[in-house]
């Protein structure tokens, strides 16, 4: 059971959820901009999450050799 809590698949799900939450937050701030610096930081975090998701997906499902 403990292994399931730290599995790569679970981590991938957590990253996707956080990325979706940031998307929603960024969209909401775009409609009512507050702080440009905070918005840039959110976008940078979202980009880092996207990179982590892509890396983890590649580890879990590597491309087949040609």
PyMOL commands that set and color helices and strands:
alter all, ss='L'
color gray80, all
select helices_A, chain A and resi 2-5+8-31+36-60
alter helices_A, ss='H'
color red, helices_A
deselect
rebuild
show_as cartoon
